[in-house]
Every structure is written in C-alpha cells, then in structure tokens.
Amino acid sequence: MKTGCLAQPVFSMLSTSMLKHRDGFTVVELLVTIVVSGVIISAIFALFMTIQGTQRSAILMSSATRAGEAKIESLRNLTYTSLPLGETDFTSELPSNLRGAKGTLIVTDKEAGIRRVDITITYKDSSKERRVELSSLIGRLGIGQ
C-alpha cells in the first residue's frame, strides 16, 4: 500500500509540472495573431487596389495624350493653307479604351504666318471626367525652311 500511496502523489506532481511547462500557444495568442494578420492583409489589399486604380488612370491619360499628339502631328503634315480654321470634332479618331471620350480641335490665326492649334480631349476615368489639353504653333514655312 505504501507504493500505491506514493504513486498517487508522484503522478499528481508530474501532471501539474507538465501543465506549467507545456509548449504551444494559448487560444488568446492565436486570436491576436489572426487579428493582426487580418489587419496586415487588408492593408496590403487596400494598397494593391490603390496602385491598380492609379495605373489605370495613368494608362488612360497616356492614351489620350498620345491621341492628341498624333492629331497635332497629322496637322503638321498638312500644308499651312489647308489647316482648317475654326473648331473641328475628331472624336471618331480617339482610341476605344477612352470611355465617353470627346475630342475637339480649334485652329486660330495667332499672327501672320502662324496658326495656333488647341486640342482638348475629355474622357471618363471611373466616375470622374478627365481632360487633356495640348497646344502647338504651326508656321507657314514649316519645319526646317
């Protein structure tokens, strides 16, 4: 019987000793880790969405700018006298990725032998309306003359 009495306290001491020095995480530690990870992941997702929106806006602005520059270059290839004075709509020449786009071209006489070309392209970027404005002067003599 003495051995039985001794075995009981030894087992009892071992189990409390094992409970005090267990390896692993508590439920509270796991919950805190999950919450912190969720906050970090949501911040990264928000950053990704912002970058994606900015990139889309930059692509649309670049496309509108290139379309305006191409129109100005096509006008530079015309003779001075064939430049159409007044306002002209060139919406049909704009790229298809510009939603709700409208392009206007205004040619005015700046002074003798020089005409001013003003191009305005408006388009929709998400729910906002954006505008690109370009201007150029075209002379009677042209480039290199």
C-alpha positions in Angstrom: 0.0 0.0 0.0 2.8 2.3 0.6 3.8 2.1 -3.0 0.2 2.9 -4.1 0.2 5.9 -1.8 3.5 7.1 -3.2 2.5 6.6 -6.8 -0.5 8.8 -6.5 1.3 11.9 -5.3 4.2 11.4 -7.8 1.6 11.2 -10.7 -0.1 14.3 -9.3 3.2 16.2 -9.2 4.1 15.2 -12.7 0.8 16.3 -14.2 0.9 19.7 -12.6 4.5 20.1 -13.6 3.7 19.2 -17.1 0.8 21.7 -17.2 3.1 24.5 -16.1 5.7 23.9 -18.8 3.6 22.9 -21.8 4.8 24.1 -25.2 2.4 25.7 -27.7 0.1 28.7 -27.9 -3.0 29.7 -26.0 -6.3 30.5 -27.7 -5.8 34.2 -26.9 -2.4 34.2 -28.6 -3.8 32.6 -31.6 -6.7 35.0 -31.8 -4.4 38.0 -31.5 -2.2 36.6 -34.3 -5.2 36.1 -36.6 -6.4 39.6 -36.0 -3.0 41.2 -36.6 -2.6 39.1 -39.8 -6.0 40.2 -41.0 -5.2 43.8 -40.5 -1.9 43.4 -42.4 -3.6 41.6 -45.2 -6.4 44.1 -45.5 -3.8 47.0 -45.6 -1.9 45.2 -48.4 -5.1 44.7 -50.3 -6.1 48.3 -50.0 -2.6 49.4 -51.2 -2.9 47.0 -54.2 -6.3 48.4 -55.1 -5.0 52.0 -54.9 -2.0 51.1 -57.1 -4.3 49.4 -59.6 -6.5 52.5 -59.9 -3.6 54.8 -60.3 -2.1 52.6 -63.0 -5.5 52.5 -64.9 -5.7 56.4 -64.7 -2.1 56.7 -66.0 -2.9 54.4 -68.9 -6.0 56.4 -69.9 -4.1 59.7 -69.6 -1.3 58.4 -71.7 -3.6 57.1 -74.3 -5.4 60.5 -74.5 -2.1 62.4 -74.7 -0.8 60.1 -77.5 -4.0 60.6 -79.4 -3.7 64.4 -79.1 -0.1 64.3 -80.1 -0.8 62.1 -83.1 -3.6 64.6 -84.2 -1.2 67.5 -83.9 1.4 65.7 -86.0 -1.1 64.8 -88.7 -1.9 68.6 -88.9 1.8 69.4 -89.1 2.0 67.2 -92.2 -0.7 69.3 -94.0 0.2 72.5 -95.8 -0.3 75.7 -93.9 -3.2 76.9 -96.1 -5.1 73.5 -95.7 -5.3 73.8 -91.9 -9.0 74.1 -91.2 -9.7 77.4 -89.2 -12.3 77.1 -86.5 -13.5 74.2 -84.4 -13.4 70.6 -85.6 -14.6 67.4 -83.8 -12.3 64.4 -84.1 -14.0 62.1 -81.5 -14.1 59.3 -84.1 -10.3 59.2 -84.2 -9.9 58.6 -80.5 -8.8 55.2 -79.1 -11.6 52.9 -78.0 -10.3 52.5 -74.4 -11.3 56.1 -73.7 -14.9 55.7 -72.5 -17.2 58.6 -73.2 -14.3 60.5 -75.0 -14.8 63.7 -77.0 -12.0 65.4 -79.0 -12.1 68.9 -80.2 -9.6 70.8 -82.3 -9.5 74.6 -82.6 -7.2 76.3 -85.2 -6.8 80.0 -85.0 -4.6 82.6 -86.6 -2.1 83.7 -84.0 -0.3 86.2 -86.2 0.8 86.5 -89.8 2.2 83.1 -90.9 1.5 81.3 -87.6 -1.6 79.3 -86.6 -2.3 78.0 -83.2 -3.7 74.5 -82.7 -5.5 73.8 -79.5 -6.7 70.2 -78.8 -8.9 69.2 -75.9 -9.7 65.6 -75.2 -12.2 64.7 -72.4 -12.8 61.2 -71.2 -14.3 59.3 -68.2 -12.0 57.7 -65.6 -14.2 55.7 -63.2 -16.8 58.3 -62.3 -14.7 61.4 -62.9 -14.3 63.3 -66.1 -10.7 64.0 -67.1 -9.3 66.4 -69.6 -6.1 66.6 -71.6 -5.2 69.9 -73.4 -2.5 70.3 -75.9 -1.4 73.3 -77.9 1.0 73.8 -80.8 2.0 76.6 -83.2 2.3 75.8 -86.9 4.1 78.2 -89.2 3.7 78.9 -92.8 7.3 77.9 -93.6 7.2 74.7 -91.7 10.0 72.8 -90.0 13.5 73.3 -91.5 12.5 76.0 -94.0 
